[in-house]
Amino acid sequence: MGGATVFDVILGIIVGLVASRAITGNAPLLPASGAIAVLVGLHWSFSAIAVRWRVFGKLIKGTSEVIISDGQIDLDRLREEHMSE
């Protein structure tokens, strides 16, 4: 999951939680499977919209910022991102 977005990681955690409840018997299998299908369907829909509409994509996936370039730390960018050295 190294190349996954935060959105993907959160979905993976939620799907794991729902599946674990079904596996351990704390929740019925069919409703849990339905919930997982809905979550995956929503993720697929949001991803398809994000590809077609860049503003929505930035909202869902976020953006990356270069903080270290050529071995030099950009202290101004670090402050803007609310990070410490």
DSSP file (Angstrom, degrees, kcal/mol; ACC not computed):
  #  RESIDUE AA STRUCTURE BP1 BP2  ACC     N-H-->O    O-->H-N    N-H-->O    O-->H-N    TCO  KAPPA ALPHA  PHI   PSI    X-CA   Y-CA   Z-CA
    1    1 A M    >         0   0    0      0, 0.0     3,-1.3     0, 0.0     8,-0.1   0.000 360.0 360.0 360.0  18.7    0.0    0.0    0.0
    2    2 A G  T 3   +     0   0    0      1,-0.3     0, 0.0     0, 0.0     0, 0.0   0.815 360.0  42.7 -63.8 -30.8    3.0    2.3   -0.4
    3    3 A G  T 3  S+     0   0    0      2,-0.0    -1,-0.3     0, 0.0     2,-0.1   0.351  93.0 113.6 -95.8   6.1    1.6    4.0   -3.4
    4    4 A A    <   -     0   0    0     -3,-1.3     2,-0.1     1,-0.1     0, 0.0  -0.420  64.8-123.6 -78.9 152.0   -1.9    4.2   -2.0
    5    5 A T     >  -     0   0    0     -2,-0.1     4,-2.1     1,-0.1     5,-0.2  -0.389  30.9-103.5 -82.8 169.8   -3.6    7.5   -1.1
    6    6 A V  H  > S+     0   0    0     55,-0.3     4,-2.7     1,-0.2     5,-0.2   0.887 124.5  58.0 -59.8 -38.9   -4.9    8.3    2.3
    7    7 A F  H  > S+     0   0    0     53,-0.2     4,-2.0     1,-0.2    -1,-0.2   0.895 106.6  47.7 -58.1 -42.7   -8.4    7.6    0.9
    8    8 A D  H  > S+     0   0    0      2,-0.2     4,-2.3     1,-0.2    -1,-0.2   0.894 111.5  49.9 -66.2 -41.4   -7.3    4.1   -0.1
    9    9 A V  H  X S+     0   0    0     -4,-2.1     4,-2.2     2,-0.2    -2,-0.2   0.915 110.1  49.8 -65.7 -43.5   -5.7    3.4    3.3
   10   10 A I  H  X S+     0   0    0     -4,-2.7     4,-2.5     1,-0.2    -1,-0.2   0.916 110.7  50.2 -62.3 -42.6   -8.8    4.5    5.2
   11   11 A L  H  X S+     0   0    0     -4,-2.0     4,-2.8    -5,-0.2     5,-0.2   0.915 109.2  52.1 -61.0 -42.6  -11.0    2.3    3.0
   12   12 A G  H  X S+     0   0    0     -4,-2.3     4,-2.1     1,-0.2    -1,-0.2   0.890 110.5  47.6 -60.8 -40.4   -8.7   -0.6    3.6
   13   13 A I  H  X S+     0   0    0     -4,-2.2     4,-2.2     2,-0.2    -1,-0.2   0.927 113.5  47.0 -66.8 -45.2   -9.0   -0.1    7.4
   14   14 A I  H  X S+     0   0    0     -4,-2.5     4,-2.5     2,-0.2     5,-0.2   0.918 112.4  49.3 -64.8 -43.3  -12.8    0.2    7.3
   15   15 A V  H  X S+     0   0    0     -4,-2.8     4,-2.8     1,-0.2     5,-0.2   0.908 111.0  51.2 -62.3 -40.9  -13.2   -2.9    5.1
   16   16 A G  H  X S+     0   0    0     -4,-2.1     4,-2.3    -5,-0.2    -1,-0.2   0.896 110.2  49.0 -62.1 -40.7  -10.9   -4.8    7.4
   17   17 A L  H  X S+     0   0    0     -4,-2.2     4,-1.6     2,-0.2    -2,-0.2   0.931 114.0  44.8 -65.2 -45.5  -12.9   -3.8   10.5
   18   18 A V  H  X S+     0   0    0     -4,-2.5     4,-1.5     1,-0.2    -2,-0.2   0.928 115.0  48.3 -65.2 -44.5  -16.3   -4.7    8.9
   19   19 A A  H  X S+     0   0    0     -4,-2.8     4,-2.6     1,-0.2    -1,-0.2   0.883 107.9  55.1 -64.0 -38.1  -14.9   -8.0    7.6
   20   20 A S  H  X S+     0   0    0     -4,-2.3     4,-2.3     1,-0.2     6,-0.3   0.868 104.6  53.7 -65.6 -34.7  -13.4   -8.9   10.9
   21   21 A R  H  X>S+     0   0    0     -4,-1.6     5,-1.6     1,-0.2     6,-1.4   0.894 112.1  44.9 -64.5 -38.5  -16.8   -8.5   12.6
   22   22 A A  H  <5S+     0   0    0     -4,-1.5     3,-0.5     4,-0.2    -2,-0.2   0.889 113.1  50.6 -71.2 -38.8  -18.3  -10.9   10.1
   23   23 A I  H  <5S+     0   0    0     -4,-2.6    -2,-0.2     1,-0.2    -1,-0.2   0.891 112.1  45.9 -67.3 -39.6  -15.4  -13.4   10.5
   24   24 A T  H  <5S-     0   0    0     -4,-2.3    -1,-0.2    -5,-0.2    -2,-0.2   0.562 115.4-113.7 -81.8  -7.3  -15.5  -13.5   14.3
   25   25 A G  T  <5S+     0   0    0     -4,-0.6    -3,-0.2    -3,-0.5    -4,-0.1   0.543  84.2 119.3  89.2   7.1  -19.3  -13.8   14.3
   26   26 A N  S   <S+     0   0    0     -5,-1.6    -4,-0.2    -6,-0.3    -5,-0.1   0.641  80.9  29.3 -78.8 -14.1  -20.1  -10.4   15.8
   27   27 A A  S    S-     0   0    0     -6,-1.4    -2,-0.2    -7,-0.1    -1,-0.1  -0.988  96.8 -95.2-141.8 148.4  -22.1   -9.4   12.7
   28   28 A P     >  -     0   0    0      0, 0.0     4,-1.6     0, 0.0     5,-0.2  -0.337  32.0-128.9 -63.6 147.2  -24.1  -11.4   10.2
   29   29 A L  H  > S+     0   0    0      2,-0.2     4,-2.7     1,-0.2     5,-0.2   0.916 100.5  51.4 -66.3 -46.5  -22.1  -12.3    7.1
   30   30 A L  H  > S+     0   0    0      1,-0.2     4,-2.5     2,-0.2     5,-0.2   0.937 111.8  44.2 -63.6 -49.4  -24.6  -11.1    4.4
   31   31 A P  H  > S+     0   0    0      0, 0.0     4,-2.5     0, 0.0    -1,-0.2   0.894 114.8  50.5 -61.7 -36.9  -25.1   -7.5    5.8
   32   32 A A  H  X S+     0   0    0     -4,-1.6     4,-2.3     2,-0.2    -2,-0.2   0.915 110.6  48.8 -66.1 -41.2  -21.3   -7.2    6.4
   33   33 A S  H  X S+     0   0    0     -4,-2.7     4,-2.4     1,-0.2    -1,-0.2   0.894 111.4  50.7 -63.4 -39.3  -20.7   -8.3    2.8
   34   34 A G  H  X S+     0   0    0     -4,-2.5     4,-2.4     2,-0.2    -2,-0.2   0.902 109.1  50.8 -63.3 -41.2  -23.2   -5.8    1.6
   35   35 A A  H  X S+     0   0    0     -4,-2.5     4,-2.4     2,-0.2    -2,-0.2   0.902 110.4  49.1 -64.0 -40.8  -21.6   -3.1    3.6
   36   36 A I  H  X S+     0   0    0     -4,-2.3     4,-2.7     2,-0.2     5,-0.2   0.914 110.4  51.1 -64.0 -42.4  -18.2   -3.9    2.1
   37   37 A A  H  X S+     0   0    0     -4,-2.4     4,-2.5     1,-0.2    -2,-0.2   0.903 110.6  48.7 -62.0 -41.3  -19.7   -3.9   -1.4
   38   38 A V  H  X S+     0   0    0     -4,-2.4     4,-2.7     2,-0.2    -2,-0.2   0.923 111.8  49.4 -63.9 -44.0  -21.2   -0.5   -0.8
   39   39 A L  H  X S+     0   0    0     -4,-2.4     4,-2.3     2,-0.2    -2,-0.2   0.920 113.1  45.9 -61.8 -44.3  -17.9    0.9    0.5
   40   40 A V  H  X S+     0   0    0     -4,-2.7     4,-2.6     2,-0.2    -1,-0.2   0.898 112.6  51.5 -66.2 -39.5  -16.0   -0.5   -2.5
   41   41 A G  H  X S+     0   0    0     -4,-2.5     4,-2.5    -5,-0.2    -2,-0.2   0.906 110.5  48.0 -62.7 -42.5  -18.7    0.9   -4.8
   42   42 A L  H  X S+     0   0    0     -4,-2.7     4,-3.0     2,-0.2     5,-0.2   0.906 111.7  50.3 -63.5 -41.7  -18.4    4.3   -3.3
   43   43 A H  H  X S+     0   0    0     -4,-2.3     4,-2.5     2,-0.2    -2,-0.2   0.926 111.5  48.1 -62.3 -44.4  -14.6    4.2   -3.5
   44   44 A W  H  X S+     0   0    0     -4,-2.6     4,-2.3     2,-0.2    -2,-0.2   0.918 113.5  47.9 -61.9 -43.8  -14.8    3.3   -7.2
   45   45 A S  H  X S+     0   0    0     -4,-2.5     4,-2.4     2,-0.2    -2,-0.2   0.937 112.6  47.5 -63.5 -47.3  -17.4    6.1   -7.8
   46   46 A F  H  X S+     0   0    0     -4,-3.0     4,-2.5     1,-0.2    -1,-0.2   0.894 112.2  50.5 -61.8 -39.6  -15.3    8.7   -6.0
   47   47 A S  H  X S+     0   0    0     -4,-2.5     4,-1.7    -5,-0.2    -1,-0.2   0.906 110.0  49.8 -64.9 -41.5  -12.2    7.6   -7.8
   48   48 A A  H  X S+     0   0    0     -4,-2.3     4,-1.3     1,-0.2    -2,-0.2   0.897 113.3  46.2 -64.1 -40.3  -13.9    7.8  -11.2
   49   49 A I  H  X S+     0   0    0     -4,-2.4     4,-2.6     1,-0.2     8,-0.2   0.900 109.5  55.1 -67.3 -39.9  -15.2   11.3  -10.4
   50   50 A A  H  < S+     0   0    0     -4,-2.5     7,-0.4     1,-0.2    -2,-0.2   0.836 106.1  51.7 -63.4 -33.3  -11.8   12.3   -9.1
   51   51 A V  H  < S+     0   0    0     -4,-1.7    -1,-0.2     1,-0.2    -2,-0.2   0.876 117.5  38.0 -69.7 -36.8  -10.2   11.3  -12.5
   52   52 A R  H  < S+     0   0    0     -4,-1.3     2,-0.5     1,-0.2    -2,-0.2   0.758 120.0  44.8 -87.5 -26.4  -12.7   13.4  -14.5
   53   53 A W     X  -     0   0    0     -4,-2.6     4,-2.0     1,-0.1     3,-0.4  -0.908  66.3-165.4-126.0 102.5  -13.0   16.4  -12.1
   54   54 A R  H  > S+     0   0    0     -2,-0.5     4,-2.5     1,-0.2     5,-0.2   0.809  86.4  57.5 -61.5 -34.9   -9.6   17.6  -10.9
   55   55 A V  H  > S+     0   0    0      1,-0.2     4,-1.8     2,-0.2    -1,-0.2   0.931 109.7  45.1 -63.0 -43.9  -11.0   19.8   -8.1
   56   56 A F  H  > S+     0   0    0     -3,-0.4     4,-2.4     1,-0.2     5,-0.2   0.882 110.8  55.6 -64.9 -37.7  -12.8   16.8   -6.6
   57   57 A G  H  X>S+     0   0    0     -4,-2.0     4,-3.3    -7,-0.4     5,-0.5   0.908 107.5  47.7 -61.1 -43.3   -9.6   14.8   -7.0
   58   58 A K  H  X5S+     0   0    0     -4,-2.5     4,-1.6     3,-0.2    -1,-0.2   0.873 111.5  51.7 -65.4 -36.0   -7.5   17.3   -5.1
   59   59 A L  H  <5S+     0   0    0     -4,-1.8    -2,-0.2    -5,-0.2    -1,-0.2   0.911 119.5  34.4 -66.0 -42.3  -10.2   17.3   -2.4
   60   60 A I  H  <5S+     0   0    0     -4,-2.4   -53,-0.2    -5,-0.1    -2,-0.2   0.921 132.0  27.3 -78.8 -47.0  -10.2   13.5   -2.1
   61   61 A K  H  <5S-     0   0    0     -4,-3.3   -55,-0.3    -5,-0.2    -3,-0.2   0.724  94.1-148.2 -92.9 -23.6   -6.5   12.7   -2.7
   62   62 A G     << -     0   0    0     -4,-1.6     2,-0.3    -5,-0.5    -1,-0.2  -0.269  21.0 -85.8  80.5-175.3   -4.8   15.9   -1.6
   63   63 A T        -     0   0    0     -4,-0.1     2,-0.3    -2,-0.1    -5,-0.0  -0.902  29.5-122.3-130.1 159.2   -1.6   17.3   -3.1
   64   64 A S        -     0   0    0     -2,-0.3     2,-0.4     2,-0.0    -2,-0.0  -0.785  19.9-158.7-102.8 149.0    2.1   16.7   -2.4
   65   65 A E        -     0   0    0     -2,-0.3     2,-0.6    16,-0.0    -2,-0.0  -0.979  18.6-126.5-126.4 138.5    4.5   19.4   -1.4
   66   66 A V        +     0   0    0     -2,-0.4     3,-0.1     1,-0.2    11,-0.1  -0.756  35.5 163.2 -85.3 118.7    8.3   19.3   -1.9
   67   67 A I        +     0   0    0     -2,-0.6     7,-3.1     1,-0.3     2,-0.5   0.729  67.0  41.8-105.5 -32.9    9.9   20.0    1.5
   68   68 A I  E     +A   73   0A   0      5,-0.2     2,-0.4     3,-0.0    -1,-0.3  -0.976  66.7 174.3-120.6 121.7   13.4   18.8    0.9
   69   69 A S  E >  S-A   72   0A   0      3,-2.3     3,-2.0    -2,-0.5    -3,-0.0  -0.994  70.1 -10.4-130.8 127.5   15.1   19.6   -2.4
   70   70 A D  T 3  S-     0   0    0     -2,-0.4    -1,-0.1     1,-0.3     3,-0.1   0.837 128.7 -56.3  54.2  36.5   18.7   18.8   -3.3
   71   71 A G  T 3  S+     0   0    0      1,-0.2     2,-0.5    -3,-0.0    -1,-0.3   0.466 114.0 117.5  79.6   1.4   19.4   17.9    0.3
   72   72 A Q  E <   -A   69   0A   0     -3,-2.0    -3,-2.3     2,-0.0     2,-0.5  -0.880  61.6-133.6-106.7 132.4   18.2   21.3    1.6
   73   73 A I  E     -A   68   0A   0     -2,-0.5     2,-1.1    -5,-0.2    -5,-0.2  -0.702  12.8-138.0 -83.3 128.3   15.2   21.7    3.9
   74   74 A D     >  -     0   0    0     -7,-3.1     4,-2.2    -2,-0.5     5,-0.1  -0.751  19.9-172.1 -85.8  97.2   12.8   24.5    2.8
   75   75 A L  H  > S+     0   0    0     -2,-1.1     4,-2.2     1,-0.2    -1,-0.2   0.832  81.5  54.3 -65.1 -34.0   12.0   26.0    6.2
   76   76 A D  H  > S+     0   0    0      2,-0.2     4,-2.3     1,-0.2    -1,-0.2   0.937 110.9  45.2 -64.1 -45.5    9.3   28.3    4.9
   77   77 A R  H  > S+     0   0    0      1,-0.2     4,-1.8     2,-0.2    -2,-0.2   0.875 110.2  56.1 -64.5 -36.7    7.5   25.3    3.3
   78   78 A L  H  <>S+     0   0    0     -4,-2.2     5,-2.5     1,-0.2    -1,-0.2   0.917 109.2  45.9 -60.6 -44.6    8.0   23.3    6.5
   79   79 A R  H ><5S+     0   0    0     -4,-2.2     3,-1.6     1,-0.2    -2,-0.2   0.899 109.7  54.6 -65.0 -40.8    6.2   26.1    8.5
   80   80 A E  H 3<5S+     0   0    0     -4,-2.3    -1,-0.2     1,-0.3    -2,-0.2   0.833 109.6  47.4 -62.1 -32.1    3.4   26.3    5.9
   81   81 A E  T 3<5S-     0   0    0     -4,-1.8    -1,-0.3    -5,-0.1    -2,-0.2   0.355 115.0-118.8 -90.5   5.4    2.8   22.6    6.4
   82   82 A H  T < 5 +     0   0    0     -3,-1.6     2,-0.3     1,-0.2    -3,-0.2   0.917  67.4 137.2  58.2  47.7    2.8   23.0   10.2
   83   83 A M      < -     0   0    0     -5,-2.5     2,-0.2    -6,-0.1    -1,-0.2  -0.889  44.7-140.9-122.2 153.9    5.8   20.6   10.6
   84   84 A S              0   0    0     -2,-0.3    -5,-0.0     1,-0.0     0, 0.0  -0.685 360.0 360.0-106.3 165.5    8.9   20.8   12.7
   85   85 A E              0   0    0     -2,-0.2    -1,-0.0   -12,-0.0   -10,-0.0   0.509 360.0 360.0 -66.8 360.0   12.5   19.8   11.8
